[in-house]
Amino acid sequence: MSPFRLRKRIKLLPGVHLNVGKRGASVSAGVRGAHVTVGHGKTRTTVGIPGTGVSHTSTTSAAPATRRKKRGCFGRTAATGAILLLLLGLLLSR
């Protein structure tokens, strides 16, 4: 692993970016507080409450799942936890 990093983020459309680095490229799409990144054989979903530093990230592999799903936030799957966190953030921001 090299101590130097190379990364370039290119805006394609509002809310859509192409990320290019040493290992390859990925595409990110979303709005403030929620986005999805696809690349390197994985999909990463991040949902957070803007301005608080509180967020939840879940990563899924493109390979078929052979293990049981891990439980995430609130005893549910990671996607359900992310949705609950987003709804909580919307309620608190009002």
DRENFILUM-691041 format. One line per field, with one value per residue: x, y, z of N, C-alpha, C in turn. Coordinates in steps of 0.1 Angstrom, whole numbers, plus 5000, padded with zeros to 4 digits. Example, Ala and Ser with C-alpha at 12.3 -4.5 7.8 and 13.67 -1.06 7.14 Angstrom:
<recs>
n_c1	(5132, 5128)
n_c2	(4943, 4978)
n_c3	(5078, 5071)
ca_c1	(5123, 5137)
ca_c2	(4955, 4989)
ca_c3	(5078, 5071)
c_c1	(5132, 5129)
c_c2	(4967, 5000)
c_c3	(5078, 5079)
</recs>
This chain:
<recs>
n_c1	(5008, 5006, 5018, 5008, 4980, 4957, 4931, 4902, 4873, 4846, 4820, 4791, 4763, 4738, 4741, 4752, 4783, 4815, 4840, 4874, 4902, 4934, 4928, 4907, 4874, 4843, 4808, 4789, 4757, 4732, 4716, 4721, 4727, 4720, 4733, 4743, 4769, 4785, 4808, 4840, 4830, 4812, 4783, 4777, 4757, 4748, 4734, 4725, 4722, 4722, 4748, 4752, 4770, 4762, 4757, 4748, 4762, 4760, 4773, 4772, 4781, 4787, 4788, 4770, 4752, 4763, 4763, 4743, 4723, 4736, 4725, 4714, 4710, 4687, 4680, 4671, 4675, 4703, 4695, 4669, 4674, 4689, 4669, 4652, 4669, 4671, 4644, 4642, 4660, 4648, 4625, 4636, 4648, 4628)
n_c2	(4988, 5021, 5053, 5075, 5090, 5090, 5107, 5117, 5136, 5139, 5159, 5148, 5152, 5171, 5160, 5136, 5119, 5110, 5091, 5087, 5068, 5053, 5026, 5022, 5031, 5047, 5053, 5078, 5087, 5109, 5128, 5155, 5140, 5115, 5089, 5068, 5046, 5030, 5007, 4989, 4964, 4965, 4978, 5007, 5022, 5051, 5068, 5097, 5122, 5154, 5177, 5168, 5147, 5121, 5090, 5062, 5034, 5010, 4981, 4962, 4933, 4924, 4897, 4867, 4862, 4841, 4838, 4843, 4872, 4901, 4916, 4949, 4983, 4988, 4961, 4952, 4946, 4961, 4980, 4986, 4998, 5021, 5035, 5040, 5057, 5079, 5088, 5096, 5116, 5135, 5141, 5153, 5175, 5194)
n_c3	(5000, 4991, 5004, 4991, 4976, 4949, 4935, 4918, 4914, 4894, 4883, 4868, 4864, 4882, 4915, 4907, 4904, 4890, 4902, 4902, 4908, 4919, 4919, 4902, 4889, 4901, 4905, 4920, 4934, 4945, 4972, 4995, 5026, 5018, 4998, 4971, 4961, 4935, 4925, 4920, 4923, 4943, 4961, 4979, 5003, 5019, 5045, 5063, 5089, 5080, 5089, 5115, 5117, 5121, 5107, 5086, 5071, 5046, 5029, 5000, 4982, 4948, 4944, 4948, 4978, 5004, 5030, 5060, 5063, 5079, 5109, 5113, 5122, 5148, 5150, 5126, 5090, 5073, 5053, 5061, 5085, 5076, 5063, 5084, 5099, 5081, 5081, 5108, 5109, 5091, 5106, 5129, 5118, 5114)
ca_c1	(5000, 5014, 5013, 5002, 4966, 4953, 4916, 4896, 4859, 4841, 4805, 4785, 4750, 4736, 4739, 4759, 4797, 4824, 4851, 4885, 4914, 4944, 4923, 4896, 4864, 4830, 4798, 4781, 4745, 4723, 4714, 4727, 4722, 4718, 4738, 4747, 4782, 4787, 4821, 4848, 4822, 4804, 4774, 4777, 4746, 4751, 4723, 4729, 4715, 4732, 4752, 4754, 4780, 4756, 4754, 4748, 4767, 4759, 4779, 4768, 4790, 4781, 4788, 4759, 4754, 4763, 4761, 4731, 4724, 4739, 4715, 4720, 4704, 4674, 4677, 4666, 4686, 4710, 4687, 4658, 4680, 4692, 4656, 4647, 4677, 4667, 4632, 4644, 4667, 4638, 4616, 4644, 4652, 4617)
ca_c2	(5000, 5033, 5064, 5085, 5088, 5097, 5106, 5128, 5135, 5147, 5161, 5145, 5158, 5175, 5148, 5124, 5121, 5099, 5091, 5080, 5067, 5044, 5012, 5022, 5042, 5044, 5064, 5082, 5095, 5111, 5142, 5157, 5132, 5101, 5087, 5054, 5046, 5017, 5005, 4979, 4952, 4967, 4990, 5013, 5031, 5059, 5077, 5104, 5134, 5165, 5187, 5162, 5137, 5108, 5084, 5048, 5030, 4995, 4977, 4949, 4928, 4919, 4883, 4862, 4861, 4828, 4838, 4850, 4887, 4906, 4925, 4962, 4992, 4985, 4947, 4949, 4946, 4974, 4989, 4991, 5007, 5033, 5042, 5046, 5068, 5090, 5093, 5102, 5129, 5144, 5145, 5162, 5188, 5203)
ca_c3	(5000, 4989, 5012, 4982, 4971, 4937, 4934, 4911, 4914, 4882, 4883, 4856, 4865, 4896, 4923, 4901, 4903, 4886, 4911, 4896, 4916, 4914, 4918, 4893, 4889, 4907, 4903, 4932, 4931, 4957, 4976, 5009, 5036, 5013, 4985, 4967, 4953, 4928, 4919, 4926, 4926, 4955, 4962, 4992, 5006, 5031, 5049, 5075, 5093, 5077, 5100, 5128, 5117, 5123, 5094, 5086, 5058, 5044, 5017, 4995, 4972, 4936, 4944, 4955, 4993, 5008, 5044, 5065, 5064, 5092, 5114, 5114, 5131, 5154, 5149, 5112, 5080, 5071, 5045, 5069, 5095, 5069, 5060, 5097, 5102, 5073, 5086, 5120, 5105, 5086, 5117, 5138, 5111, 5113)
c_c1	(5009, 5009, 5007, 4989, 4964, 4938, 4911, 4881, 4853, 4826, 4800, 4771, 4748, 4733, 4746, 4774, 4804, 4836, 4862, 4897, 4923, 4938, 4912, 4886, 4851, 4821, 4790, 4769, 4737, 4722, 4721, 4720, 4720, 4724, 4742, 4760, 4783, 4800, 4829, 4841, 4813, 4794, 4774, 4766, 4749, 4739, 4727, 4720, 4725, 4735, 4755, 4766, 4775, 4752, 4754, 4752, 4765, 4765, 4775, 4778, 4781, 4780, 4776, 4762, 4753, 4761, 4747, 4733, 4727, 4728, 4722, 4712, 4690, 4670, 4671, 4678, 4692, 4702, 4675, 4663, 4684, 4679, 4651, 4655, 4674, 4654, 4633, 4651, 4657, 4629, 4624, 4647, 4640, 4615)
c_c2	(5012, 5044, 5075, 5081, 5096, 5096, 5119, 5126, 5145, 5147, 5158, 5152, 5163, 5162, 5136, 5127, 5108, 5101, 5082, 5080, 5057, 5030, 5011, 5033, 5037, 5056, 5066, 5090, 5097, 5126, 5143, 5148, 5117, 5099, 5072, 5055, 5032, 5017, 4994, 4967, 4953, 4978, 4994, 5023, 5038, 5069, 5084, 5116, 5146, 5174, 5181, 5152, 5123, 5102, 5069, 5044, 5015, 4992, 4964, 4945, 4924, 4904, 4878, 4859, 4846, 4827, 4845, 4865, 4891, 4916, 4938, 4970, 4988, 4971, 4944, 4949, 4960, 4984, 4995, 5001, 5021, 5041, 5048, 5058, 5081, 5096, 5101, 5116, 5139, 5149, 5155, 5175, 5198, 5211)
c_c3	(5000, 4998, 5004, 4977, 4958, 4935, 4927, 4911, 4903, 4883, 4869, 4854, 4880, 4904, 4918, 4898, 4898, 4895, 4905, 4905, 4911, 4911, 4907, 4894, 4896, 4904, 4916, 4927, 4944, 4960, 4990, 5019, 5031, 4999, 4983, 4958, 4948, 4922, 4926, 4930, 4938, 4953, 4977, 4993, 5019, 5033, 5062, 5077, 5090, 5088, 5113, 5129, 5120, 5110, 5096, 5072, 5057, 5030, 5013, 4984, 4960, 4936, 4952, 4970, 4996, 5023, 5048, 5065, 5078, 5096, 5116, 5125, 5135, 5152, 5135, 5103, 5079, 5063, 5053, 5079, 5088, 5066, 5073, 5101, 5094, 5078, 5099, 5118, 5100, 5097, 5126, 5131, 5110, 5126)
</recs>
